[in-house]
Amino acid sequence: MRKFIRLALWTIVALTVPAVAFAAEGGGGGSMGPGLGAGLAVGLAGLGCGIGQGITAGNTTAGIARNPGSAGALFVNFILGMVLIESIAIYGLVIAFQLQGKI
């Protein structure tokens, strides 16, 4: 747990140091908010979708292993779930493209 807290704190430091450097220039540089938001939108959407797909695939595989006769019904639900999970990643990509246009 301590390693996670240290990692989180160093991540925050790494994200705030460039903002302080831009502030010291006198405001001549552009804002890095939209670029950071675009990167976070794609990254977090991809992370969440990867976790969701892993859980879905694991549970579907376990369900088919327990009851092979229900493979057809589980497969349909599996594909539907994967499609809905992937739509979240596409929403993150759309948000990133919208924010990229503001850079």
Secondary structure as a PSIPRED ss2 file (coil, helix, strand):
# PSIPRED VFORMAT (PSIPRED V4.0)

   1 M C   1.000  0.000  0.000
   2 R H   0.000  1.000  0.000
   3 K H   0.000  1.000  0.000
   4 F H   0.000  1.000  0.000
   5 I H   0.000  1.000  0.000
   6 R H   0.000  1.000  0.000
   7 L H   0.000  1.000  0.000
   8 A H   0.000  1.000  0.000
   9 L H   0.000  1.000  0.000
  10 W H   0.000  1.000  0.000
  11 T H   0.000  1.000  0.000
  12 I H   0.000  1.000  0.000
  13 V H   0.000  1.000  0.000
  14 A H   0.000  1.000  0.000
  15 L H   0.000  1.000  0.000
  16 T H   0.000  1.000  0.000
  17 V H   0.000  1.000  0.000
  18 P H   0.000  1.000  0.000
  19 A H   0.000  1.000  0.000
  20 V H   0.000  1.000  0.000
  21 A H   0.000  1.000  0.000
  22 F H   0.000  1.000  0.000
  23 A H   0.000  1.000  0.000
  24 A H   0.000  1.000  0.000
  25 E C   1.000  0.000  0.000
  26 G C   1.000  0.000  0.000
  27 G C   1.000  0.000  0.000
  28 G C   1.000  0.000  0.000
  29 G C   1.000  0.000  0.000
  30 G C   1.000  0.000  0.000
  31 S C   1.000  0.000  0.000
  32 M C   1.000  0.000  0.000
  33 G H   0.000  1.000  0.000
  34 P H   0.000  1.000  0.000
  35 G H   0.000  1.000  0.000
  36 L H   0.000  1.000  0.000
  37 G H   0.000  1.000  0.000
  38 A H   0.000  1.000  0.000
  39 G H   0.000  1.000  0.000
  40 L H   0.000  1.000  0.000
  41 A H   0.000  1.000  0.000
  42 V H   0.000  1.000  0.000
  43 G H   0.000  1.000  0.000
  44 L H   0.000  1.000  0.000
  45 A H   0.000  1.000  0.000
  46 G H   0.000  1.000  0.000
  47 L H   0.000  1.000  0.000
  48 G H   0.000  1.000  0.000
  49 C H   0.000  1.000  0.000
  50 G H   0.000  1.000  0.000
  51 I H   0.000  1.000  0.000
  52 G H   0.000  1.000  0.000
  53 Q H   0.000  1.000  0.000
  54 G H   0.000  1.000  0.000
  55 I H   0.000  1.000  0.000
  56 T H   0.000  1.000  0.000
  57 A H   0.000  1.000  0.000
  58 G H   0.000  1.000  0.000
  59 N H   0.000  1.000  0.000
  60 T H   0.000  1.000  0.000
  61 T H   0.000  1.000  0.000
  62 A H   0.000  1.000  0.000
  63 G H   0.000  1.000  0.000
  64 I H   0.000  1.000  0.000
  65 A H   0.000  1.000  0.000
  66 R H   0.000  1.000  0.000
  67 N C   1.000  0.000  0.000
  68 P H   0.000  1.000  0.000
  69 G H   0.000  1.000  0.000
  70 S H   0.000  1.000  0.000
  71 A H   0.000  1.000  0.000
  72 G H   0.000  1.000  0.000
  73 A H   0.000  1.000  0.000
  74 L H   0.000  1.000  0.000
  75 F H   0.000  1.000  0.000
  76 V H   0.000  1.000  0.000
  77 N H   0.000  1.000  0.000
  78 F H   0.000  1.000  0.000
  79 I H   0.000  1.000  0.000
  80 L H   0.000  1.000  0.000
  81 G H   0.000  1.000  0.000
  82 M H   0.000  1.000  0.000
  83 V H   0.000  1.000  0.000
  84 L H   0.000  1.000  0.000
  85 I H   0.000  1.000  0.000
  86 E H   0.000  1.000  0.000
  87 S H   0.000  1.000  0.000
  88 I H   0.000  1.000  0.000
  89 A H   0.000  1.000  0.000
  90 I H   0.000  1.000  0.000
  91 Y H   0.000  1.000  0.000
  92 G H   0.000  1.000  0.000
  93 L H   0.000  1.000  0.000
  94 V H   0.000  1.000  0.000
  95 I H   0.000  1.000  0.000
  96 A H   0.000  1.000  0.000
  97 F H   0.000  1.000  0.000
  98 Q H   0.000  1.000  0.000
  99 L H   0.000  1.000  0.000
 100 Q H   0.000  1.000  0.000
 101 G C   1.000  0.000  0.000
 102 K C   1.000  0.000  0.000
 103 I C   1.000  0.000  0.000
